[in-house]
Amino acid sequence: MQQQKWDGKSYGTPLGYKIFIYSLRLFGLRFAYGLLFFVCCYYYMFRPKSRRSTAQLRKIYENWEQSDKQKLGLFFPFKRIFVFGQVLIDRVAVFFGIKFHLEAHGTDYLESLEKSGGIILGSHLGNWEAGLSILKDKKDIHTHVAMSVVAGDFLQKMLRQKADNFVSIISLDAQHDSLFQIKNRLQEDKIVAMHGDRYFGKMRTSVGEFLGKDAHFPVGPYILSATLGKKICFVSVVKTKWNAYKVVCSEPLQCVWDKKYTREEQLKSWLQKYIDFTEKNLVKYPEQWFNFYDFWAQK
């Protein structure tokens, strides 16, 4: 079965985003969330694609042994869309200076990347922009974010403009050039942030068991770590209250090639550490995993 590709586009229109931005700036988060409820009702009724991916996630999650066969409930699809909408609003709010309460766990590990550079490996669980606000407060840290850049995407354009002072964007769409840029930044002892749960085009992948079912994950970050001698920190940022997030960072992982094992075996071993970390955080917040496509289909 061929995987349904993620198209990289954010939900919504420029006019819709502008309405939320003005509402946010004039009336605050609570008002914007109230307005969001009605928008989510529309998407729930008229966007079957998101309902299908949520039905798939719910079925897999409820059959996953580590979830204790927890039932997600009848309103889980709507809840997932509504929380996703809140996260989109929060992404804008962060760069307009609205403060969120951040409960930090292991963020001191990021300091080990400051001098020698390294990789911050996140996921589409929660809100990575809220986590970047930690780095925003550290004026000496400039982060290079590797991501897919969609031409004409209003939200991406606005966030890039607001984040220019502490974040630079490396577009993953030109894969050969992006790999060259990432490698150069790491060799310059810079920090590169990227996601570890999506791949594009002909990226090299490895199969890992995620929520009890096989799925493909990119292995480029682990190859870069082993080849360049750079550490990786896994990071998860989840929304815990309407105005609060929890940021969890793993102890830095240093990938080193070992001739006793094949490279594929070692890549799978390092990938499993990332999967274990992501699952541990996802089990408490399944509605905040925002991969809205057929993630478990074969490549």
C-alpha positions as CSV (number, residue, x, y, z in Angstrom):
1,M,0.0,0.0,0.0
2,Q,1.4,3.3,-1.0
3,Q,1.7,6.0,1.7
4,Q,-0.6,9.0,1.5
5,K,1.9,11.9,1.4
6,W,1.6,14.9,3.6
7,D,1.2,18.0,1.5
8,G,2.9,20.4,3.9
9,K,0.1,22.9,3.9
10,S,-1.4,24.4,7.0
11,Y,-5.2,24.4,7.4
12,G,-6.9,27.7,6.9
13,T,-6.8,30.8,4.6
14,P,-4.9,34.1,4.9
15,L,-8.2,35.9,5.8
16,G,-9.0,33.3,8.5
17,Y,-5.5,33.7,10.0
18,K,-5.8,37.5,10.0
19,I,-9.1,37.4,11.8
20,F,-7.5,35.2,14.5
21,I,-4.4,37.4,14.7
22,Y,-6.5,40.5,15.3
23,S,-8.7,38.7,17.8
24,L,-5.7,37.5,19.6
25,R,-4.0,40.9,19.8
26,L,-7.2,42.7,20.8
27,F,-9.0,40.3,23.1
28,G,-6.5,37.6,24.1
29,L,-6.3,33.9,24.0
30,R,-9.6,32.9,25.6
31,F,-11.6,34.9,23.0
32,A,-9.6,33.4,20.1
33,Y,-10.3,29.9,21.5
34,G,-14.0,30.7,21.7
35,L,-14.0,31.8,18.1
36,L,-12.0,28.7,17.2
37,F,-14.8,26.4,18.5
38,F,-17.1,27.3,15.6
39,V,-14.4,27.0,13.0
40,C,-13.6,23.5,14.3
41,C,-17.2,22.5,13.9
42,Y,-16.9,23.4,10.2
43,Y,-13.7,21.4,9.8
44,Y,-15.1,18.5,11.6
45,M,-18.1,18.3,9.4
46,F,-16.5,19.2,6.0
47,R,-12.9,17.9,6.2
48,P,-13.3,14.1,6.2
49,K,-9.5,13.6,5.6
50,S,-8.8,14.7,9.2
51,R,-11.5,12.4,10.5
52,R,-10.1,9.4,8.7
53,S,-6.6,9.9,10.0
54,T,-8.0,10.3,13.5
55,A,-10.1,7.2,13.2
56,Q,-6.9,5.3,12.2
57,L,-4.9,6.8,15.2
58,R,-7.7,5.9,17.6
59,K,-7.9,2.3,16.4
60,I,-4.2,1.8,16.6
61,Y,-3.9,3.6,20.0
62,E,-6.7,1.6,21.6
63,N,-5.1,-1.7,20.5
64,W,-1.6,-0.7,21.6
65,E,-0.6,-2.7,24.7
66,Q,1.2,0.2,26.4
67,S,-2.0,2.3,26.3
68,D,-3.7,-0.3,28.5
69,K,-6.4,-0.5,25.8
70,Q,-7.5,2.9,26.9
71,K,-10.7,4.1,25.0
72,L,-10.3,7.6,23.6
73,G,-14.0,8.3,23.5
74,L,-16.7,9.4,21.0
75,F,-15.5,13.0,20.9
76,F,-11.8,12.3,20.3
77,P,-11.9,13.3,16.6
78,F,-13.3,16.7,17.5
79,K,-11.1,17.2,20.5
80,R,-8.0,16.5,18.3
81,I,-9.1,19.1,15.7
82,F,-9.9,21.6,18.5
83,V,-6.5,21.2,20.2
84,F,-4.7,21.4,16.9
85,G,-6.5,24.8,16.3
86,Q,-5.4,26.0,19.7
87,V,-1.8,25.0,18.9
88,L,-1.9,27.0,15.7
89,I,-3.2,30.0,17.6
90,D,-0.5,29.5,20.3
91,R,2.2,29.4,17.6
92,V,1.2,32.9,16.6
93,A,0.9,34.0,20.2
94,V,4.4,33.0,21.0
95,F,5.9,35.3,18.4
96,F,3.6,38.2,19.4
97,G,5.1,38.1,22.9
98,I,2.2,36.3,24.7
99,K,3.8,34.3,27.5
100,F,2.9,30.7,28.4
101,H,3.7,28.9,31.6
102,L,6.5,26.4,30.7
103,E,7.1,23.3,32.9
104,A,10.6,22.3,31.9
105,H,12.1,18.8,32.3
106,G,15.7,18.2,31.2
107,T,16.1,21.5,29.3
108,D,19.5,21.9,30.9
109,Y,20.6,19.2,28.5
110,L,20.3,21.7,25.7
111,E,23.1,23.6,27.2
112,S,25.5,20.8,26.2
113,L,24.7,21.7,22.6
114,E,25.5,25.4,22.9
115,K,29.3,25.2,22.5
116,S,29.7,22.2,20.2
117,G,26.4,22.3,18.3
118,G,24.1,19.4,17.8
119,I,20.6,18.3,16.7
120,I,17.3,18.9,18.4
121,L,15.0,16.2,17.2
122,G,11.3,16.9,17.8
123,S,8.1,15.4,16.6
124,H,4.6,16.5,15.5
125,L,3.4,16.0,19.1
126,G,2.2,19.3,20.6
127,N,3.7,22.7,19.7
128,W,7.4,22.9,18.9
129,E,7.2,26.8,18.6
130,A,6.3,27.0,22.3
131,G,9.5,25.0,23.0
132,L,11.5,27.3,20.8
133,S,10.6,30.2,23.1
134,I,13.1,28.7,25.6
135,L,15.8,29.2,23.0
136,K,14.4,32.7,22.3
137,D,15.1,33.7,25.9
138,K,18.7,32.4,25.5
139,K,20.1,35.3,23.4
140,D,23.3,33.5,22.6
141,I,21.6,30.6,20.9
142,H,20.6,30.8,17.2
143,T,18.8,27.8,16.0
144,H,18.6,26.6,12.4
145,V,15.2,24.8,11.8
146,A,15.0,22.3,9.0
147,M,11.5,22.1,7.7
148,S,9.4,21.9,4.5
149,V,8.6,25.4,3.2
150,V,5.4,25.8,1.3
151,A,5.2,28.7,-1.1
152,G,2.3,31.1,-0.2
153,D,1.6,29.5,3.2
154,F,0.5,32.5,5.2
155,L,1.3,31.1,8.7
156,Q,4.8,29.9,7.7
157,K,5.6,33.3,6.1
158,M,4.5,35.2,9.2
159,L,6.3,33.0,11.6
160,R,9.5,33.2,9.6
161,Q,9.4,37.0,9.7
162,K,8.7,37.0,13.5
163,A,11.4,34.5,14.3
164,D,14.3,35.9,12.2
165,N,16.2,37.2,15.2
166,F,16.8,33.8,16.7
167,V,15.8,31.2,14.1
168,S,16.9,30.5,10.5
169,I,15.0,28.3,8.2
170,I,16.6,25.5,6.1
171,S,14.1,24.3,3.5
172,L,13.9,20.5,3.1
173,D,12.3,20.7,-0.3
174,A,15.6,20.9,-2.1
175,Q,16.9,17.7,-0.5
176,H,20.5,17.7,-1.7
177,D,21.0,21.4,-0.9
178,S,19.3,21.1,2.5
179,L,21.6,18.2,3.5
180,F,24.6,20.3,2.5
181,Q,23.3,23.3,4.6
182,I,22.5,21.1,7.6
183,K,26.0,19.5,7.5
184,N,27.6,22.9,7.2
185,R,25.7,24.4,10.2
186,L,26.6,21.4,12.3
187,Q,30.3,21.6,11.3
188,E,30.2,25.2,12.4
189,D,29.0,24.1,15.8
190,K,25.5,25.4,15.3
191,I,22.2,23.9,16.6
192,V,19.9,22.4,14.0
193,A,16.3,21.5,14.9
194,M,14.2,19.1,12.9
195,H,11.3,16.6,13.2
196,G,12.0,12.9,13.4
197,D,8.5,11.6,12.4
198,R,8.1,12.8,8.8
199,Y,10.1,12.2,5.7
200,F,10.0,13.7,2.3
201,G,10.7,12.4,-1.2
202,K,13.7,10.0,-1.4
203,M,14.9,10.5,2.2
204,R,16.5,7.4,3.6
205,T,14.2,5.7,6.2
206,S,14.1,2.8,8.5
207,V,11.1,0.9,9.9
208,G,10.3,1.1,13.5
209,E,7.4,-0.1,15.6
210,F,5.3,2.9,16.6
211,L,2.2,2.3,18.8
212,G,2.5,-1.3,18.0
213,K,2.6,-1.0,14.2
214,D,5.4,-0.6,11.7
215,A,6.0,2.8,10.3
216,H,8.8,4.5,8.3
217,F,11.0,7.2,10.0
218,P,13.9,9.3,8.5
219,V,17.3,8.2,9.7
220,G,19.3,11.2,8.4
221,P,19.7,12.8,11.9
222,Y,21.3,9.7,13.3
223,I,23.7,9.4,10.3
224,L,24.7,13.0,10.7
225,S,25.3,12.5,14.5
226,A,27.5,9.4,13.9
227,T,29.4,10.9,10.9
228,L,30.0,14.4,12.4
229,G,30.3,13.5,16.1
230,K,27.3,15.6,17.1
231,K,24.9,14.9,19.9
232,I,21.1,14.6,19.6
233,C,18.5,15.8,22.1
234,F,15.0,14.5,21.7
235,V,12.4,17.2,22.6
236,S,8.7,17.0,23.2
237,V,6.4,20.0,23.9
238,V,2.8,19.3,24.9
239,K,0.0,21.6,25.9
240,T,-1.1,20.9,29.5
241,K,-3.5,23.8,30.2
242,W,-5.0,26.6,28.1
243,N,-2.0,28.8,28.9
244,A,0.7,26.2,29.8
245,Y,3.1,23.7,28.1
246,K,5.4,21.0,29.3
247,V,8.8,20.8,27.6
248,V,10.6,17.5,28.0
249,C,14.2,17.0,26.7
250,S,16.1,13.7,26.7
251,E,19.7,13.2,27.8
252,P,21.9,13.9,24.7
253,L,22.5,10.8,22.5
254,Q,25.9,10.5,20.8
255,C,25.7,8.1,17.9
256,V,28.9,6.3,17.2
257,W,29.4,3.7,14.5
258,D,30.4,0.3,15.8
259,K,32.0,-2.3,13.5
260,K,30.5,-5.1,15.5
261,Y,27.0,-4.3,14.1
262,T,25.7,-3.5,10.7
263,R,24.8,0.2,10.0
264,E,21.1,-0.8,9.6
265,E,21.1,-2.5,13.0
266,Q,22.7,0.6,14.6
267,L,20.2,3.0,12.9
268,K,17.3,0.9,14.2
269,S,18.8,1.0,17.7
270,W,19.1,4.8,17.7
271,L,15.7,5.2,16.1
272,Q,14.1,3.0,18.8
273,K,15.4,5.4,21.4
274,Y,13.5,8.2,19.6
275,I,10.3,6.1,19.3
276,D,10.4,5.2,23.0
277,F,10.8,8.8,24.0
278,T,8.0,10.0,21.7
279,E,5.6,7.2,22.8
280,K,6.2,7.9,26.4
281,N,4.9,11.5,25.9
282,L,2.2,10.6,23.4
283,V,0.6,8.0,25.7
284,K,-0.7,10.9,27.9
285,Y,-1.6,13.2,25.1
286,P,-2.8,11.2,22.0
287,E,-5.0,14.0,20.8
288,Q,-1.8,16.2,20.4
289,W,-0.1,14.0,17.7
290,F,-0.7,16.1,14.6
291,N,0.2,13.8,11.7
292,F,-3.0,14.0,9.7
293,Y,-2.3,11.4,7.1
294,D,-1.9,7.6,6.8
295,F,1.3,7.4,8.8
296,W,1.4,3.6,9.1
297,A,1.0,2.8,5.4
298,Q,4.0,1.2,3.7
299,K,6.4,3.4,1.7
